[in-house]
Amino acid sequence: MIIVRIERRPDGMIDGFSSRGHARYADPGEDIVCAAVSAITIGTVNSVEALTGVVMKSRMKDGFLSARLPKLSENANVEQIQLLLESMQVILIGIEDEYDKYIKIKQVTIS
């Protein structure tokens, strides 16, 4: 099962996320759930950088991706960054609604 952990600050803003595990929906190379989650999470990290210039602190290895926002400058486009991260969450929840045996989304508040 894939576990996606979305970390929010007390003010509700998304600070980062991690994705861990394998869906095991199908054989490797044919697993549409794993492929979708990978494309969405990696695509979000790439989109934040390409569209806002903010480079998320990320780590990736087999079955794992972790991405966190750095300390943002005052001129960072926080609204656009949050829109991209919230969009990722909406898409992942849609996948969870259809494939709940293979993916779980957890939201946590961090301090």
VENGI-V346079 format. One record per backbone hydrogen bond with DSSP energy under -0.5 kcal/mol. NH is the residue of the N-H (numbers start at 1). CO is the residue of the C=O. E is the energy in kcal/mol with one decimal. If there is no record, write none. Layout:
[[NH & CO & E] [NH & CO & E]]
//
This chain:
[[2 & 102 & -2.7] [3 & 20 & -2.7] [4 & 2 & -0.5] [4 & 104 & -2.9] [5 & 3 & -0.6] [5 & 18 & -2.7] [6 & 4 & -0.6] [6 & 106 & -3.3] [7 & 5 & -0.6] [7 & 16 & -2.7] [8 & 6 & -0.5] [8 & 108 & -3.1] [9 & 13 & -3.1] [12 & 9 & -2.5] [15 & 7 & -3.0] [16 & 7 & -1.3] [17 & 67 & -2.6] [18 & 5 & -2.0] [19 & 65 & -2.7] [20 & 3 & -2.1] [21 & 63 & -2.3] [30 & 27 & -2.5] [32 & 30 & -1.0] [35 & 31 & -2.3] [36 & 32 & -2.2] [37 & 33 & -2.5] [38 & 34 & -2.6] [39 & 35 & -2.5] [40 & 36 & -2.6] [41 & 37 & -2.7] [42 & 38 & -2.5] [43 & 39 & -1.9] [44 & 40 & -1.9] [45 & 41 & -2.0] [46 & 42 & -2.5] [47 & 43 & -2.5] [48 & 44 & -2.7] [49 & 45 & -1.8] [50 & 46 & -2.9] [51 & 47 & -2.9] [52 & 48 & -1.7] [53 & 49 & -1.8] [54 & 48 & -0.9] [55 & 53 & -0.5] [56 & 54 & -0.7] [57 & 68 & -2.9] [58 & 56 & -0.8] [59 & 66 & -2.3] [61 & 64 & -2.1] [64 & 61 & -2.9] [65 & 19 & -2.2] [66 & 59 & -2.5] [67 & 17 & -2.8] [68 & 57 & -2.2] [69 & 15 & -2.9] [76 & 73 & -1.6] [78 & 76 & -1.9] [81 & 77 & -2.2] [82 & 78 & -2.8] [83 & 79 & -2.1] [84 & 80 & -2.1] [85 & 81 & -2.2] [86 & 82 & -3.0] [87 & 83 & -2.3] [88 & 84 & -2.0] [89 & 85 & -1.9] [90 & 86 & -2.4] [91 & 87 & -2.3] [92 & 88 & -2.6] [93 & 89 & -2.6] [94 & 90 & -1.7] [95 & 91 & -1.7] [96 & 92 & -2.6] [97 & 93 & -2.5] [98 & 94 & -1.2] [99 & 95 & -2.6] [102 & 99 & -2.4] [103 & 99 & -1.0] [104 & 2 & -2.4] [106 & 4 & -3.4] [106 & 104 & -0.5] [108 & 6 & -2.6] [110 & 8 & -3.2] [110 & 108 & -0.5]]
//
